[in-house]
Amino acid sequence: MTQQQEERQGDRTGAMASEFMAEGRQRMEDVAGAQSEFWNKLQHSNRKWLDRMQNEASMAADLASRLTSARSLTETASLFQNWTMKHMEMAAEDARRVMTDTQDILAAGARFWTNLGGDGKSRRH
């Protein structure tokens, strides 16, 4: 092999190594981005559920306060009826939130796993 051929071979090997390193770096950035997105979705969902639980506790305390000041059976029944209606509305909203949160988290998880097992190309959506 001549000196010139050896130099060309070295240039090709260096270019391949550089390309391999760039693909690896991009893959790591994609995985980190997908992992960050997944984590953010979980945190967002947890914050919403914590707010929901605090709202529920506040509603229960308000109901207890109103019940202790109720003057008649009719007033007591009305308080329970209103609380039950609000509670049912909240339960319906909870069901919608569960579905939305689950879809968001599963989509973020799918992007994370896709980035782990792909061909090194960016797949951010």
MARMARRO-390042 format. One record per atom (N, C-alpha, C, O): residue in three letters; x, y, z. Coordinates in steps of 0.02 Angstrom, whole numbers, plus 50000, padded with zeros to 5 digits. Layout:
REM MARMARRO-390042
+------+-------+-------+-------+
: type :    px :    py :    pz :
+------+-------+-------+-------+
:  ALA :     X :     Y :     Z :
...
+------+-------+-------+-------+
This chain:
REM MARMARRO-390042
+------+-------+-------+-------+
: type :    px :    py :    pz :
+------+-------+-------+-------+
:  MET : 50042 : 49942 : 50000 :
:  MET : 50000 : 50000 : 50000 :
:  MET : 50045 : 50062 : 50000 :
:  MET : 50093 : 50066 : 50037 :
:  THR : 50028 : 50108 : 49958 :
:  THR : 50068 : 50169 : 49953 :
:  THR : 50049 : 50218 : 50009 :
:  THR : 49999 : 50210 : 50043 :
:  GLN : 50091 : 50267 : 50016 :
:  GLN : 50080 : 50318 : 50067 :
:  GLN : 50013 : 50354 : 50056 :
:  GLN : 49976 : 50368 : 50103 :
:  GLN : 49999 : 50368 : 49992 :
:  GLN : 49937 : 50403 : 49974 :
:  GLN : 49876 : 50360 : 49990 :
:  GLN : 49826 : 50386 : 50015 :
:  GLN : 49880 : 50295 : 49977 :
:  GLN : 49824 : 50250 : 49992 :
:  GLN : 49813 : 50245 : 50068 :
:  GLN : 49756 : 50243 : 50091 :
:  GLU : 49867 : 50244 : 50105 :
:  GLU : 49862 : 50241 : 50178 :
:  GLU : 49830 : 50304 : 50206 :
:  GLU : 49790 : 50300 : 50253 :
:  GLU : 49846 : 50361 : 50177 :
:  GLU : 49817 : 50424 : 50200 :
:  GLU : 49742 : 50426 : 50186 :
:  GLU : 49703 : 50447 : 50227 :
:  ARG : 49723 : 50402 : 50125 :
:  ARG : 49651 : 50400 : 50109 :
:  ARG : 49614 : 50352 : 50155 :
:  ARG : 49559 : 50367 : 50177 :
:  GLN : 49644 : 50295 : 50169 :
:  GLN : 49613 : 50247 : 50214 :
:  GLN : 49605 : 50277 : 50284 :
:  GLN : 49553 : 50268 : 50316 :
:  GLY : 49655 : 50313 : 50307 :
:  GLY : 49652 : 50347 : 50372 :
:  GLY : 49599 : 50401 : 50373 :
:  GLY : 49564 : 50409 : 50423 :
:  ASP : 49593 : 50438 : 50318 :
:  ASP : 49541 : 50490 : 50314 :
:  ASP : 49472 : 50459 : 50317 :
:  ASP : 49428 : 50486 : 50351 :
:  ARG : 49462 : 50403 : 50282 :
:  ARG : 49396 : 50370 : 50282 :
:  ARG : 49380 : 50343 : 50351 :
:  ARG : 49323 : 50348 : 50375 :
:  THR : 49429 : 50314 : 50384 :
:  THR : 49419 : 50287 : 50451 :
:  THR : 49403 : 50343 : 50500 :
:  THR : 49358 : 50336 : 50542 :
:  GLY : 49438 : 50398 : 50494 :
:  GLY : 49424 : 50457 : 50537 :
:  GLY : 49355 : 50485 : 50525 :
:  GLY : 49320 : 50504 : 50572 :
:  ALA : 49335 : 50488 : 50461 :
:  ALA : 49268 : 50514 : 50445 :
:  ALA : 49214 : 50468 : 50472 :
:  ALA : 49163 : 50492 : 50497 :
:  MET : 49225 : 50403 : 50467 :
:  MET : 49176 : 50355 : 50493 :
:  MET : 49171 : 50360 : 50569 :
:  MET : 49116 : 50358 : 50596 :
:  ALA : 49228 : 50368 : 50602 :
:  ALA : 49227 : 50374 : 50675 :
:  ALA : 49192 : 50439 : 50695 :
:  ALA : 49153 : 50439 : 50744 :
:  SER : 49205 : 50492 : 50659 :
:  SER : 49173 : 50556 : 50674 :
:  SER : 49097 : 50551 : 50664 :
:  SER : 49058 : 50576 : 50705 :
:  GLU : 49076 : 50519 : 50610 :
:  GLU : 49004 : 50509 : 50597 :
:  GLU : 48972 : 50466 : 50651 :
:  GLU : 48917 : 50481 : 50673 :
:  PHE : 49006 : 50413 : 50671 :
:  PHE : 48982 : 50369 : 50723 :
:  PHE : 48973 : 50407 : 50789 :
:  PHE : 48923 : 50399 : 50824 :
:  MET : 49022 : 50450 : 50805 :
:  MET : 49019 : 50489 : 50867 :
:  MET : 48962 : 50540 : 50863 :
:  MET : 48927 : 50550 : 50913 :
:  ALA : 48952 : 50571 : 50806 :
:  ALA : 48898 : 50619 : 50798 :
:  ALA : 48830 : 50585 : 50805 :
:  ALA : 48784 : 50612 : 50837 :
:  GLU : 48822 : 50525 : 50776 :
:  GLU : 48760 : 50487 : 50784 :
:  GLU : 48748 : 50469 : 50856 :
:  GLU : 48692 : 50474 : 50881 :
:  GLY : 48800 : 50447 : 50890 :
:  GLY : 48794 : 50429 : 50961 :
:  GLY : 48774 : 50489 : 51003 :
:  GLY : 48732 : 50483 : 51048 :
:  ARG : 48805 : 50545 : 50990 :
:  ARG : 48789 : 50607 : 51027 :
:  ARG : 48716 : 50626 : 51015 :
:  ARG : 48680 : 50644 : 51062 :
:  GLN : 48694 : 50623 : 50951 :
:  GLN : 48624 : 50640 : 50935 :
:  GLN : 48576 : 50592 : 50969 :
:  GLN : 48524 : 50613 : 50995 :
:  ARG : 48594 : 50528 : 50970 :
:  ARG : 48551 : 50478 : 51002 :
:  ARG : 48543 : 50493 : 51077 :
:  ARG : 48489 : 50489 : 51104 :
:  MET : 48599 : 50510 : 51109 :
:  MET : 48597 : 50525 : 51180 :
:  MET : 48555 : 50588 : 51193 :
:  MET : 48517 : 50590 : 51242 :
:  GLU : 48560 : 50637 : 51150 :
:  GLU : 48519 : 50698 : 51157 :
:  GLU : 48445 : 50681 : 51148 :
:  GLU : 48403 : 50707 : 51185 :
:  ASP : 48429 : 50638 : 51100 :
:  ASP : 48360 : 50618 : 51089 :
:  ASP : 48332 : 50581 : 51149 :
:  ASP : 48276 : 50594 : 51171 :
:  VAL : 48371 : 50535 : 51175 :
:  VAL : 48349 : 50496 : 51234 :
:  VAL : 48340 : 50542 : 51294 :
:  VAL : 48290 : 50537 : 51329 :
:  ALA : 48387 : 50587 : 51305 :
:  ALA : 48381 : 50634 : 51361 :
:  ALA : 48319 : 50678 : 51353 :
:  ALA : 48284 : 50691 : 51402 :
:  GLY : 48306 : 50701 : 51293 :
:  GLY : 48247 : 50742 : 51281 :
:  GLY : 48182 : 50704 : 51293 :
:  GLY : 48136 : 50730 : 51324 :
:  ALA : 48180 : 50642 : 51269 :
:  ALA : 48120 : 50601 : 51279 :
:  ALA : 48110 : 50584 : 51353 :
:  ALA : 48054 : 50585 : 51378 :
:  GLN : 48165 : 50570 : 51386 :
:  GLN : 48161 : 50555 : 51458 :
:  GLN : 48137 : 50616 : 51497 :
:  GLN : 48096 : 50610 : 51543 :
:  SER : 48162 : 50673 : 51479 :
:  SER : 48141 : 50736 : 51512 :
:  SER : 48067 : 50749 : 51499 :
:  SER : 48031 : 50769 : 51545 :
:  GLU : 48045 : 50738 : 51439 :
:  GLU : 47974 : 50747 : 51422 :
:  GLU : 47931 : 50700 : 51463 :
:  GLU : 47879 : 50720 : 51491 :
:  PHE : 47951 : 50637 : 51468 :
:  PHE : 47914 : 50587 : 51506 :
:  PHE : 47909 : 50608 : 51579 :
:  PHE : 47855 : 50606 : 51609 :
:  TRP : 47965 : 50630 : 51608 :
:  TRP : 47967 : 50651 : 51678 :
:  TRP : 47923 : 50712 : 51689 :
:  TRP : 47887 : 50717 : 51739 :
:  ASN : 47925 : 50760 : 51642 :
:  ASN : 47883 : 50820 : 51648 :
:  ASN : 47809 : 50803 : 51646 :
:  ASN : 47769 : 50832 : 51683 :
:  LYS : 47790 : 50755 : 51603 :
:  LYS : 47720 : 50734 : 51600 :
:  LYS : 47698 : 50704 : 51667 :
:  LYS : 47643 : 50718 : 51691 :
:  LEU : 47740 : 50662 : 51696 :
:  LEU : 47724 : 50632 : 51761 :
:  LEU : 47717 : 50685 : 51815 :
:  LEU : 47670 : 50683 : 51855 :
:  GLN : 47763 : 50732 : 51817 :
:  GLN : 47760 : 50785 : 51868 :
:  GLN : 47698 : 50828 : 51859 :
:  GLN : 47665 : 50846 : 51908 :
:  HIS : 47682 : 50844 : 51798 :
:  HIS : 47622 : 50885 : 51784 :
:  HIS : 47559 : 50848 : 51808 :
:  HIS : 47515 : 50878 : 51839 :
:  SER : 47555 : 50785 : 51793 :
:  SER : 47498 : 50745 : 51814 :
:  SER : 47494 : 50742 : 51890 :
:  SER : 47440 : 50749 : 51919 :
:  ASN : 47550 : 50731 : 51923 :
:  ASN : 47551 : 50728 : 51996 :
:  ASN : 47527 : 50794 : 52027 :
:  ASN : 47490 : 50794 : 52076 :
:  ARG : 47549 : 50850 : 51998 :
:  ARG : 47528 : 50915 : 52024 :
:  ARG : 47452 : 50924 : 52017 :
:  ARG : 47419 : 50949 : 52063 :
:  LYS : 47425 : 50903 : 51960 :
:  LYS : 47352 : 50910 : 51950 :
:  LYS : 47314 : 50867 : 52000 :
:  LYS : 47263 : 50889 : 52027 :
:  TRP : 47338 : 50806 : 52014 :
:  TRP : 47304 : 50763 : 52061 :
:  TRP : 47310 : 50788 : 52132 :
:  TRP : 47264 : 50780 : 52172 :
:  LEU : 47367 : 50817 : 52149 :
:  LEU : 47374 : 50846 : 52216 :
:  LEU : 47325 : 50904 : 52224 :
:  LEU : 47293 : 50910 : 52276 :
:  ASP : 47320 : 50947 : 52174 :
:  ASP : 47271 : 51002 : 52176 :
:  ASP : 47200 : 50974 : 52185 :
:  ASP : 47160 : 51002 : 52222 :
:  ARG : 47186 : 50921 : 52150 :
:  ARG : 47120 : 50890 : 52154 :
:  ARG : 47105 : 50865 : 52224 :
:  ARG : 47050 : 50875 : 52250 :
:  MET : 47155 : 50833 : 52255 :
:  MET : 47145 : 50807 : 52323 :
:  MET : 47136 : 50865 : 52373 :
:  MET : 47095 : 50860 : 52419 :
:  GLN : 47173 : 50919 : 52364 :
:  GLN : 47165 : 50977 : 52408 :
:  GLN : 47096 : 51008 : 52399 :
:  GLN : 47065 : 51030 : 52448 :
:  ASN : 47072 : 51010 : 52338 :
:  ASN : 47005 : 51036 : 52324 :
:  ASN : 46952 : 50992 : 52358 :
:  ASN : 46904 : 51018 : 52387 :
:  GLU : 46961 : 50928 : 52355 :
:  GLU : 46915 : 50881 : 52387 :
:  GLU : 46914 : 50892 : 52463 :
:  GLU : 46860 : 50893 : 52494 :
:  ALA : 46972 : 50900 : 52493 :
:  ALA : 46976 : 50912 : 52565 :
:  ALA : 46942 : 50977 : 52583 :
:  ALA : 46908 : 50982 : 52634 :
:  SER : 46951 : 51028 : 52543 :
:  SER : 46920 : 51092 : 52555 :
:  SER : 46844 : 51086 : 52550 :
:  SER : 46807 : 51115 : 52591 :
:  MET : 46820 : 51049 : 52501 :
:  MET : 46747 : 51039 : 52494 :
:  MET : 46719 : 51002 : 52554 :
:  MET : 46665 : 51019 : 52578 :
:  ALA : 46755 : 50952 : 52578 :
:  ALA : 46731 : 50914 : 52636 :
:  ALA : 46729 : 50958 : 52699 :
:  ALA : 46681 : 50954 : 52738 :
:  ALA : 46780 : 51000 : 52708 :
:  ALA : 46780 : 51045 : 52766 :
:  ALA : 46724 : 51095 : 52761 :
:  ALA : 46691 : 51111 : 52811 :
:  ASP : 46711 : 51121 : 52701 :
:  ASP : 46657 : 51168 : 52691 :
:  ASP : 46589 : 51135 : 52705 :
:  ASP : 46546 : 51165 : 52736 :
:  LEU : 46581 : 51073 : 52682 :
:  LEU : 46518 : 51037 : 52695 :
:  LEU : 46509 : 51027 : 52770 :
:  LEU : 46454 : 51038 : 52796 :
:  ALA : 46560 : 51007 : 52805 :
:  ALA : 46555 : 50996 : 52877 :
:  ALA : 46536 : 51061 : 52913 :
:  ALA : 46494 : 51060 : 52958 :
:  SER : 46566 : 51116 : 52892 :
:  SER : 46549 : 51181 : 52922 :
:  SER : 46477 : 51199 : 52910 :
:  SER : 46442 : 51222 : 52955 :
:  ARG : 46454 : 51189 : 52849 :
:  ARG : 46385 : 51207 : 52833 :
:  ARG : 46335 : 51161 : 52868 :
:  ARG : 46281 : 51182 : 52889 :
:  LEU : 46353 : 51097 : 52875 :
:  LEU : 46308 : 51050 : 52908 :
:  LEU : 46299 : 51068 : 52982 :
:  LEU : 46244 : 51062 : 53009 :
:  THR : 46352 : 51090 : 53013 :
:  THR : 46346 : 51108 : 53084 :
:  THR : 46303 : 51170 : 53094 :
:  THR : 46276 : 51180 : 53149 :
:  SER : 46297 : 51211 : 53043 :
:  SER : 46255 : 51271 : 53050 :
:  SER : 46186 : 51262 : 53019 :
:  SER : 46146 : 51309 : 53019 :
:  ALA : 46172 : 51203 : 52991 :
:  ALA : 46106 : 51191 : 52960 :
:  ALA : 46052 : 51193 : 53013 :
:  ALA : 46061 : 51168 : 53068 :
:  ARG : 45995 : 51223 : 52997 :
:  ARG : 45940 : 51233 : 53045 :
:  ARG : 45882 : 51183 : 53036 :
:  ARG : 45839 : 51177 : 53079 :
:  SER : 45882 : 51148 : 52978 :
:  SER : 45826 : 51103 : 52967 :
:  SER : 45849 : 51042 : 52928 :
:  SER : 45903 : 51041 : 52899 :
:  LEU : 45807 : 50991 : 52928 :
:  LEU : 45821 : 50931 : 52889 :
:  LEU : 45822 : 50947 : 52815 :
:  LEU : 45862 : 50919 : 52778 :
:  THR : 45779 : 50991 : 52792 :
:  THR : 45776 : 51011 : 52722 :
:  THR : 45841 : 51045 : 52701 :
:  THR : 45868 : 51032 : 52648 :
:  GLU : 45866 : 51089 : 52744 :
:  GLU : 45929 : 51123 : 52730 :
:  GLU : 45987 : 51073 : 52727 :
:  GLU : 46031 : 51078 : 52685 :
:  THR : 45986 : 51026 : 52774 :
:  THR : 46038 : 50974 : 52776 :
:  THR : 46036 : 50932 : 52712 :
:  THR : 46087 : 50918 : 52681 :
:  ALA : 45975 : 50912 : 52692 :
:  ALA : 45968 : 50872 : 52631 :
:  ALA : 45991 : 50911 : 52570 :
:  ALA : 46024 : 50882 : 52526 :
:  SER : 45976 : 50975 : 52567 :
:  SER : 45998 : 51017 : 52511 :
:  SER : 46074 : 51021 : 52509 :
:  SER : 46103 : 51018 : 52455 :
:  LEU : 46105 : 51030 : 52567 :
:  LEU : 46179 : 51032 : 52570 :
:  LEU : 46210 : 50968 : 52542 :
:  LEU : 46256 : 50969 : 52502 :
:  PHE : 46183 : 50911 : 52565 :
:  PHE : 46208 : 50846 : 52541 :
:  PHE : 46196 : 50838 : 52466 :
:  PHE : 46239 : 50813 : 52431 :
:  GLN : 46139 : 50860 : 52442 :
:  GLN : 46123 : 50855 : 52371 :
:  GLN : 46172 : 50896 : 52330 :
:  GLN : 46198 : 50873 : 52279 :
:  ASN : 46184 : 50958 : 52350 :
:  ASN : 46232 : 51001 : 52314 :
:  ASN : 46302 : 50972 : 52315 :
:  ASN : 46338 : 50972 : 52265 :
:  TRP : 46322 : 50948 : 52374 :
:  TRP : 46389 : 50919 : 52380 :
:  TRP : 46395 : 50857 : 52335 :
:  TRP : 46446 : 50848 : 52302 :
:  THR : 46343 : 50816 : 52334 :
:  THR : 46344 : 50755 : 52292 :
:  THR : 46348 : 50773 : 52218 :
:  THR : 46385 : 50741 : 52181 :
:  MET : 46311 : 50823 : 52197 :
:  MET : 46314 : 50844 : 52127 :
:  MET : 46383 : 50868 : 52109 :
:  MET : 46410 : 50850 : 52057 :
:  LYS : 46414 : 50910 : 52152 :
:  LYS : 46482 : 50934 : 52139 :
:  LYS : 46531 : 50876 : 52138 :
:  LYS : 46575 : 50873 : 52096 :
:  HIS : 46521 : 50830 : 52184 :
:  HIS : 46566 : 50772 : 52188 :
:  HIS : 46560 : 50729 : 52124 :
:  HIS : 46610 : 50705 : 52099 :
:  MET : 46499 : 50721 : 52099 :
:  MET : 46490 : 50682 : 52037 :
:  MET : 46522 : 50717 : 51977 :
:  MET : 46551 : 50685 : 51934 :
:  GLU : 46516 : 50784 : 51975 :
:  GLU : 46548 : 50822 : 51921 :
:  GLU : 46624 : 50814 : 51925 :
:  GLU : 46658 : 50806 : 51874 :
:  MET : 46649 : 50815 : 51985 :
:  MET : 46722 : 50807 : 51994 :
:  MET : 46743 : 50736 : 51974 :
:  MET : 46797 : 50727 : 51946 :
:  ALA : 46702 : 50687 : 51989 :
:  ALA : 46718 : 50618 : 51970 :
:  ALA : 46720 : 50610 : 51894 :
:  ALA : 46763 : 50575 : 51868 :
:  ALA : 46674 : 50643 : 51860 :
:  ALA : 46674 : 50641 : 51787 :
:  ALA : 46737 : 50674 : 51759 :
:  ALA : 46769 : 50649 : 51713 :
:  GLU : 46755 : 50731 : 51789 :
:  GLU : 46816 : 50766 : 51769 :
:  GLU : 46878 : 50723 : 51784 :
:  GLU : 46925 : 50721 : 51745 :
:  ASP : 46876 : 50688 : 51840 :
:  ASP : 46932 : 50643 : 51858 :
:  ASP : 46940 : 50589 : 51805 :
:  ASP : 46996 : 50572 : 51785 :
:  ALA : 46884 : 50561 : 51782 :
:  ALA : 46888 : 50508 : 51731 :
:  ALA : 46919 : 50536 : 51666 :
:  ALA : 46961 : 50503 : 51635 :
:  ARG : 46898 : 50596 : 51646 :
:  ARG : 46927 : 50627 : 51586 :
:  ARG : 47002 : 50639 : 51597 :
:  ARG : 47042 : 50628 : 51552 :
:  ARG : 47019 : 50663 : 51656 :
:  ARG : 47089 : 50678 : 51671 :
:  ARG : 47132 : 50614 : 51671 :
:  ARG : 47188 : 50614 : 51646 :
:  VAL : 47105 : 50560 : 51698 :
:  VAL : 47141 : 50496 : 51697 :
:  VAL : 47156 : 50476 : 51626 :
:  VAL : 47212 : 50456 : 51610 :
:  MET : 47106 : 50480 : 51583 :
:  MET : 47116 : 50461 : 51513 :
:  MET : 47168 : 50505 : 51479 :
:  MET : 47212 : 50481 : 51444 :
:  THR : 47162 : 50570 : 51488 :
:  THR : 47208 : 50617 : 51457 :
:  THR : 47279 : 50607 : 51483 :
:  THR : 47327 : 50604 : 51444 :
:  ASP : 47285 : 50603 : 51549 :
:  ASP : 47352 : 50594 : 51578 :
:  ASP : 47383 : 50528 : 51555 :
:  ASP : 47442 : 50525 : 51539 :
:  THR : 47343 : 50476 : 51554 :
:  THR : 47369 : 50410 : 51532 :
:  THR : 47392 : 50414 : 51460 :
:  THR : 47446 : 50388 : 51443 :
:  GLN : 47353 : 50445 : 51416 :
:  GLN : 47373 : 50451 : 51346 :
:  GLN : 47437 : 50491 : 51340 :
:  GLN : 47482 : 50473 : 51302 :
:  ASP : 47442 : 50547 : 51376 :
:  ASP : 47502 : 50589 : 51372 :
:  ASP : 47564 : 50551 : 51397 :
:  ASP : 47616 : 50554 : 51365 :
:  ILE : 47557 : 50517 : 51452 :
:  ILE : 47613 : 50480 : 51481 :
:  ILE : 47634 : 50422 : 51436 :
:  ILE : 47693 : 50410 : 51425 :
:  LEU : 47584 : 50386 : 51409 :
:  LEU : 47601 : 50330 : 51364 :
:  LEU : 47634 : 50355 : 51300 :
:  LEU : 47680 : 50324 : 51275 :
:  ALA : 47610 : 50412 : 51274 :
:  ALA : 47641 : 50440 : 51213 :
:  ALA : 47713 : 50461 : 51227 :
:  ALA : 47757 : 50448 : 51186 :
:  ALA : 47724 : 50493 : 51284 :
:  ALA : 47793 : 50513 : 51301 :
:  ALA : 47836 : 50451 : 51312 :
:  ALA : 47895 : 50450 : 51291 :
:  GLY : 47809 : 50399 : 51344 :
:  GLY : 47846 : 50338 : 51354 :
:  GLY : 47862 : 50303 : 51288 :
:  GLY : 47917 : 50277 : 51279 :
:  ALA : 47815 : 50304 : 51242 :
:  ALA : 47826 : 50273 : 51177 :
:  ALA : 47882 : 50310 : 51140 :
:  ALA : 47925 : 50278 : 51108 :
:  ARG : 47883 : 50377 : 51143 :
:  ARG : 47937 : 50414 : 51111 :
:  ARG : 48004 : 50398 : 51144 :
:  ARG : 48055 : 50393 : 51109 :
:  PHE : 48004 : 50390 : 51210 :
:  PHE : 48066 : 50373 : 51245 :
:  PHE : 48092 : 50305 : 51220 :
:  PHE : 48150 : 50299 : 51203 :
:  TRP : 48049 : 50254 : 51219 :
:  TRP : 48070 : 50188 : 51199 :
:  TRP : 48088 : 50185 : 51124 :
:  TRP : 48132 : 50147 : 51104 :
:  THR : 48052 : 50225 : 51083 :
:  THR : 48069 : 50228 : 51012 :
:  THR : 48139 : 50256 : 51003 :
:  THR : 48177 : 50232 : 50962 :
:  ASN : 48156 : 50308 : 51042 :
:  ASN : 48222 : 50337 : 51037 :
:  ASN : 48276 : 50289 : 51060 :
:  ASN : 48332 : 50291 : 51035 :
:  LEU : 48261 : 50246 : 51107 :
:  LEU : 48310 : 50197 : 51130 :
:  LEU : 48324 : 50143 : 51078 :
:  LEU : 48380 : 50119 : 51072 :
:  GLY : 48273 : 50124 : 51041 :
:  GLY : 48281 : 50067 : 50996 :
:  GLY : 48284 : 50083 : 50923 :
:  GLY : 48280 : 50038 : 50881 :
:  GLY : 48291 : 50146 : 50906 :
:  GLY : 48288 : 50166 : 50836 :
:  GLY : 48355 : 50160 : 50801 :
:  GLY : 48400 : 50126 : 50825 :
:  ASP : 48359 : 50193 : 50743 :
:  ASP : 48420 : 50188 : 50701 :
:  ASP : 48467 : 50248 : 50710 :
:  ASP : 48511 : 50260 : 50669 :
:  GLY : 48456 : 50286 : 50765 :
:  GLY : 48501 : 50343 : 50779 :
:  GLY : 48475 : 50408 : 50751 :
:  GLY : 48505 : 50460 : 50763 :
:  LYS : 48421 : 50406 : 50713 :
:  LYS : 48394 : 50468 : 50685 :
:  LYS : 48347 : 50499 : 50736 :
:  LYS : 48315 : 50463 : 50775 :
:  SER : 48343 : 50563 : 50736 :
:  SER : 48300 : 50599 : 50783 :
:  SER : 48227 : 50583 : 50768 :
:  SER : 48206 : 50582 : 50710 :
:  ARG : 48188 : 50571 : 50820 :
:  ARG : 48118 : 50555 : 50811 :
:  ARG : 48075 : 50600 : 50855 :
:  ARG : 48020 : 50579 : 50873 :
:  ARG : 48097 : 50659 : 50872 :
:  ARG : 48056 : 50703 : 50913 :
:  ARG : 47995 : 50724 : 50875 :
:  ARG : 47997 : 50737 : 50815 :
:  HIS : 47940 : 50726 : 50912 :
:  HIS : 47876 : 50746 : 50881 :
:  HIS : 47854 : 50811 : 50909 :
:  HIS : 47801 : 50836 : 50890 :
+------+-------+-------+-------+
